[in-house]
Amino acid sequence: MSSSFIIRILGMLLFAGVGSYWGFWFAQANALDQIVTYTLGMGMVGALFGLVATPYFTITPMRALRKMLVRVSAENLLAGISGLVAGLLVAALLTFPLSQLPAPVGGILPFIAVVLFGYFGVALFVMRQADMLTVISTIFNRGSESASSTAGGHANWGQGSRTILLDTSVIIDGRVADIAKAGFLPGTLLIPRFVLNELQYIADSADSLRRQRGRRGMEVLADLQKVSAVSVRISDIDVEGVREVDDKLIILARQLKCPILTNDYNLNRVAELQGVTILNINELANAVKSVVLPGEALAIAIIQEGKELSQGVGYMDDGTMVVIENGNRYIGQTKNVSVTKVLQTAAGRMIFAKPDN
């Protein structure tokens, strides 16, 4: 037996009683002879009204409230409740002096104060939740700063209040675990349930390559949960009416006012057009590559021929490609070369050089 059916029955009985009482009172007040008829008739009308209308002011609002609470982040919910309590406390302090004013002002102003201060408390705490969480975190971590600095770690740096959404592609990529271990991802890494479901779908794919990538993503998540410098949180928060994972991530990032960590180029472009902050691991990798200038000397192991005639190709320790003029005759050797030109492309940085004589 469903809860909706039970609520309908209870509503029918309640309104049947109210209708019967009102019919009996109406017949008596107007000195009518057909008291039983009015009582039964209004009782049946009340029962029909309760059977049909009860879900619309009981179940339907509760379901809407539950959906709204699911979409709200834990940080926003905590900030809203704290603001409501603070606002009601301030209103309670003002209620007694306001109630001493002459009527009808003394009866109206306390109620208005409760509504206004409750609203302003919620609005203030939600808008400034990041600052308040930072202050609270600073107060609680102040006592452990000396111990952490003595240990030589970077635990405090990883305990910030910043929330970062993780995309499926960046989890599969795997470099996020190394970045987190190095301490460059302070705050909380938030993984929505729909991202985890997509990762599981990839891991269960019939294609062996996709299956391997999905399983690697699961292993990366397990490694991330072991990193003490970051907090990994898997949330059931979802976006109603949207099916695509990328669209859900963008909407969530706008609601939570947090960045998305990804290496998906299309998601990067669409999110930037909608004003969402993107942390792209590929851009980070390009930014931390070694900076070389024309004229610098390098020692490069030439491993293959280039596209053009007589070119040789080698790679620096960070993976940057180095194209050496007249380097095909030195394949398999480590050669000292001089940088002639540095070219930045969409795929990364390319360095052109020539062998030293």
WOFEN-V583205 format. One line per field, one symbol per residue. burial: b if it has 9 or more other C-alpha atoms within 8 Angstrom, else e. A space follows every 50 residues. Layout:
# WOFEN-V583205
burial = ???
This chain:
# WOFEN-V583205
burial = eeeeebbbbebbbbbbbbbbbbbbebbbeeeeeebeebbbbbbbbbbbbb beebbeeebbbeeeeeeebbbbbeebbebbbbbbbbbbebbbebbbebbe eeeebbbebbeebbeebbbbbbbbbbeebbebbbeebeeebeeebeebbe eeebbbbbbbbbbbbbbbbbbbebbbbebbbebeebbbbbbbbbbbebbb bbbebeeeebbbbbbbbbebbebbbebebbbbeeeebbbeeeeeeebbbb bbbbeeebbbbbbbeebbeebbeeebbbebbeeeebeeeeeeebeeeeeb bbbbbbeeebbbbbbbeeebbbbbbbbbebbeebbbbbbbbbeeeeeebb bbbbbee
